[in-house]
Amino acid sequence: MRYYWIVFLFIIGFACKEVNQNYFQQAMEHQVLGISPKKEDIQYDNGKEKPQNNTIPLVIVSWNIANFGGSKGESEIAYMAKKLRNADIVAIQEVVIGPKGAQAISQLVDELNRTGAKWDYVLSDPTNGPGTERYAFLFKTKNVSIKQKGFLIKELDEAIDREPFYQKFEVRGNGLTTTISLVNIHTVPKSKGPEKEIQALARLHTLFPNDKLLVMGDFNTHQNSPAFEALKGGQCHPALKGRIRTTLKMEPDPVNGERYANDYDNIYCKSPWITVTEANRIDLTQDVPNVYPDLKSIRKVSDHVPVYAKILVKP
């Protein structure tokens, strides 16, 4: 009888060890994203909740990486990869149009490939208007693949200086497959009136009426602006709610210690096909002073921080 009790206790102890190890691993992954490892997040990552059985879970990230390809070294690119590795799709704005822009995207993908998953990317042509740049999408090939060749939306060329980049993906998960369409945009700076460009995005609803649409990027305008009403009227709603600031100050506010300036970056998701379960910024300021000594040093990576949305896609 004692022998059976010993075997039983050994099995229970081994099971508990496995659970603790899995929890620790998930917690570490969430720390990389700058997210607190809450219980519901870990259940989400494991894909075991019943509401996910008829949906495809994805993590989408958008990041304006300032002057990407013109000013980033190996250490900055390695840092970016650590922050992005848990995403399924990453939208990047402000890639420089010369060869160094494409090289920087390739280097970032190579670095992501060293984190344990296979990644690929698609890079847009240079935009046509003032302040020309390129857009990019990076994606994990396990659950995401290109459905059709992406393109700059020519119908919005005259209305938007840096016309948006459209890319359709096939996504997989929970034994299901469907397609989603991502639109990557970087509007003109606040001083040049980005509201008019945001209003022009209402045309997306007529250009792609049946798409499971996500519109993301640097809007240079907060999501409570009336300029977004037409986009929201087509059932594209912001993933990040409220005033979540996403641009970095040069130094903390001397009065309240605030490190963030403006809430310009967001991800708009079209309902009812896409449900957002969690969204926020990835807080790079938590790496002061352990990784970077101050805010000015982090701004060498970018003056914006990434934003993410955990979504469930209906097939």
C-alpha positions in Angstrom: 0.0 0.0 0.0 2.8 2.4 0.9 4.3 1.8 -2.6 1.1 2.9 -4.3 0.9 6.1 -2.2 4.5 6.9 -3.2 3.7 6.4 -6.9 0.6 8.6 -6.6 2.4 11.4 -4.9 5.2 11.3 -7.5 2.7 11.6 -10.3 0.9 14.6 -8.6 4.2 16.3 -8.0 5.4 15.9 -11.6 2.1 17.3 -12.9 2.4 20.4 -10.6 5.9 20.9 -11.8 4.8 20.9 -15.5 2.0 23.4 -14.7 4.4 25.7 -12.9 6.9 25.5 -15.8 4.3 26.3 -18.4 3.0 29.2 -16.3 6.6 30.5 -15.9 7.3 30.3 -19.6 4.1 32.2 -20.5 4.9 34.8 -17.9 8.3 35.3 -19.4 6.8 35.7 -22.9 4.4 38.3 -21.6 7.2 40.2 -19.9 8.9 40.6 -23.3 5.7 42.3 -24.6 5.6 44.5 -21.6 2.3 42.9 -20.4 1.6 41.7 -17.0 1.2 37.9 -17.0 -2.5 37.7 -16.0 -4.3 34.4 -15.7 -6.7 35.2 -18.6 -3.8 36.1 -20.9 -2.1 32.7 -20.3 -5.4 30.9 -21.0 -5.7 32.9 -24.2 -2.2 32.0 -25.3 -2.8 28.3 -24.6 -5.9 28.5 -26.8 -8.1 26.4 -24.4 -11.0 28.8 -23.8 -14.3 27.7 -25.3 -15.0 31.0 -27.1 -11.9 30.3 -29.2 -13.1 27.0 -30.6 -14.8 28.7 -33.6 -12.4 31.6 -34.0 -8.8 32.1 -35.0 -6.6 33.9 -32.3 -4.0 36.3 -33.5 -1.7 39.0 -32.1 -1.3 42.0 -34.3 1.3 44.7 -33.6 1.8 48.1 -35.3 4.9 50.2 -34.9 6.2 53.4 -36.4 9.9 52.7 -36.3 11.3 56.2 -37.0 13.7 56.4 -40.0 14.0 52.6 -40.1 16.9 51.7 -42.3 18.6 55.1 -41.8 19.6 55.1 -38.2 19.4 51.7 -36.5 22.3 49.5 -35.6 22.5 45.8 -34.7 21.7 46.3 -31.0 18.5 48.3 -31.8 17.3 45.6 -34.2 18.0 42.9 -31.7 16.0 44.8 -29.1 13.1 45.2 -31.6 13.0 41.5 -32.2 12.7 40.8 -28.5 9.7 43.1 -28.3 8.0 41.7 -31.4 8.6 38.0 -31.2 5.2 37.1 -29.7 3.2 38.7 -32.5 1.7 36.9 -35.4 1.7 39.9 -37.8 3.6 43.2 -37.4 2.9 46.4 -39.4 5.8 48.8 -39.7 5.7 52.4 -40.8 8.5 54.8 -41.8 10.8 52.4 -43.6 13.3 54.5 -45.7 12.9 54.1 -49.4 16.6 53.4 -50.3 18.3 50.0 -50.2 19.0 50.4 -46.5 15.3 50.3 -45.7 14.8 46.9 -47.3 18.1 45.7 -45.7 16.9 46.8 -42.2 13.6 44.9 -42.6 15.5 41.8 -43.8 17.9 42.1 -40.8 14.9 42.4 -38.4 13.3 39.2 -39.9 16.6 37.4 -39.6 16.8 38.4 -35.9 13.2 37.3 -35.4 14.0 33.9 -36.9 16.5 33.4 -34.1 13.7 33.7 -31.5 12.3 30.3 -32.2 9.8 30.8 -35.1 10.0 31.2 -38.8 9.2 34.7 -40.1 8.7 36.3 -43.5 7.9 39.8 -44.8 6.4 41.9 -47.5 7.6 45.4 -48.3 5.6 48.1 -50.2 6.8 50.3 -53.0 7.7 53.8 -52.0 4.7 56.1 -51.5 4.1 58.8 -54.0 3.5 62.0 -52.1 5.6 64.3 -49.9 7.5 62.6 -47.1 7.8 59.4 -49.1 8.5 56.1 -47.3 7.8 52.4 -47.4 5.5 50.2 -45.3 6.2 46.6 -44.3 4.3 43.7 -42.8 6.2 40.9 -41.0 4.5 37.7 -40.2 5.0 34.2 -38.7 4.7 31.6 -41.4 3.2 29.0 -39.2 -0.2 30.6 -39.0 0.0 33.3 -41.6 0.7 33.5 -45.3 0.2 36.0 -48.2 -3.1 35.5 -49.9 -2.4 37.9 -52.8 0.3 40.5 -53.6 -0.1 43.7 -51.6 -0.3 47.2 -53.2 -0.4 50.9 -52.4 -4.1 52.0 -52.6 -4.0 54.2 -55.7 -7.6 55.4 -55.1 -6.3 57.2 -52.1 -3.2 58.6 -53.7 -4.5 62.1 -54.1 -6.2 62.3 -50.7 -3.3 60.9 -48.6 0.3 61.9 -49.1 1.7 58.5 -48.0 -1.1 56.4 -49.5 -1.9 53.3 -47.5 -0.5 49.8 -48.1 -3.1 47.0 -48.5 -2.2 43.4 -47.9 -4.5 40.3 -47.7 -3.4 37.4 -45.6 -4.6 33.8 -45.1 -4.6 33.0 -41.4 -5.0 29.7 -39.6 -5.7 28.4 -36.1 -7.9 26.0 -34.2 -8.3 23.9 -37.4 -9.8 26.9 -39.2 -8.7 29.0 -42.2 -9.9 32.4 -43.4 -8.5 35.7 -44.9 -8.0 39.1 -43.3 -7.0 42.4 -45.0 -4.6 44.8 -43.3 -4.2 48.4 -44.2 -1.0 50.1 -43.1 -1.0 53.9 -42.9 1.2 56.9 -41.7 -0.7 60.2 -42.0 0.9 63.6 -42.3 2.1 65.2 -39.1 -0.3 67.0 -36.8 0.8 70.4 -38.1 -0.3 69.5 -41.6 -3.9 68.4 -40.8 -4.0 64.6 -40.7 -7.8 64.8 -40.1 -8.5 65.1 -43.8 -6.5 62.0 -44.6 -8.3 60.1 -41.8 -11.6 61.1 -43.2 -10.5 59.8 -46.6 -10.1 56.3 -45.1 -13.9 56.0 -45.2 -13.4 54.9 -48.9 -12.0 51.7 -47.6 -15.5 50.5 -46.9 -16.5 50.8 -50.5 -13.2 49.7 -52.0 -13.2 46.5 -49.8 -16.8 46.0 -48.7 -16.5 42.3 -47.9 -13.1 42.2 -46.3 -12.3 41.4 -42.7 -10.5 44.6 -42.4 -7.9 46.0 -40.0 -6.6 49.5 -40.4 -3.4 50.3 -38.4 -0.5 52.7 -38.1 0.4 56.2 -37.0 -2.6 58.5 -37.4 -1.0 61.5 -35.8 -4.5 62.1 -34.2 -6.1 60.7 -31.1 -8.9 58.2 -31.6 -11.6 60.5 -30.1 -11.2 63.0 -33.0 -14.4 63.5 -35.1 -12.2 62.7 -38.1 -12.6 58.9 -37.3 -16.4 59.0 -37.3 -16.7 57.8 -40.9 -14.2 55.0 -40.3 -16.1 53.9 -37.2 -19.4 54.3 -39.1 -18.3 51.4 -41.2 -17.9 49.3 -38.1 -14.1 49.8 -37.8 -13.5 50.4 -34.2 -10.2 51.2 -32.3 -8.6 48.4 -30.4 -6.9 50.7 -27.9 -9.6 52.6 -26.0 -9.3 55.9 -24.2 -6.2 58.0 -24.4 -3.3 55.5 -24.4 -0.3 57.6 -25.3 2.2 56.0 -27.7 4.9 58.6 -28.4 7.8 59.2 -26.1 8.9 62.4 -24.4 12.5 63.5 -24.5 12.6 63.3 -20.7 10.0 62.6 -18.0 7.7 65.4 -16.9 9.4 67.1 -14.0 6.0 67.4 -12.1 4.2 64.1 -12.6 7.0 61.9 -14.2 4.9 61.3 -17.3 7.0 59.7 -20.0 4.5 59.7 -22.9 3.3 62.5 -25.1 0.6 61.7 -27.6 -1.9 58.9 -28.4 -1.4 58.6 -32.1 -1.0 54.9 -32.8 -3.9 52.4 -33.0 -5.4 49.4 -34.7 -9.0 49.6 -36.1 -10.8 46.3 -36.4 -13.9 45.7 -38.4 -16.8 44.0 -36.5 -18.5 41.6 -36.3 -15.7 39.5 -37.9 -13.0 40.6 -35.6 -13.2 40.7 -31.8 -10.5 42.4 -29.7 -9.8 40.6 -26.4 -6.9 42.8 -25.3 -5.1 45.9 -26.6 -2.4 48.2 -25.3 0.9 49.8 -26.0 4.1 47.8 -25.4 5.8 49.9 -22.7 9.4 50.4 -23.7 9.9 52.8 -20.8 10.0 49.8 -18.4 13.5 49.1 -19.8 14.9 52.3 -18.2 17.5 52.0 -16.8 18.2 48.3 -17.1 18.5 48.2 -21.0 18.6 51.9 -21.9 19.7 54.6 -19.4 17.0 57.2 -20.3 14.2 58.1 -22.6 16.5 59.8 -25.1 18.3 56.5 -25.5 15.1 54.6 -26.2 14.2 57.2 -28.8 17.2 56.1 -30.8 15.0 53.0 -31.4 11.9 55.1 -32.1 10.0 58.0 -30.8 6.9 55.7 -30.9 6.3 52.5 -29.0 4.5 49.5 -30.5 0.8 48.9 -30.0 -0.8 45.5 -30.0 -4.2 43.9 -30.2 -5.1 40.3 -29.4 -8.0 39.4 -31.7 -10.3 36.6 -32.5 -11.2 36.2 -36.2 -14.4 34.5 -37.3 -13.9 32.3 -40.3 
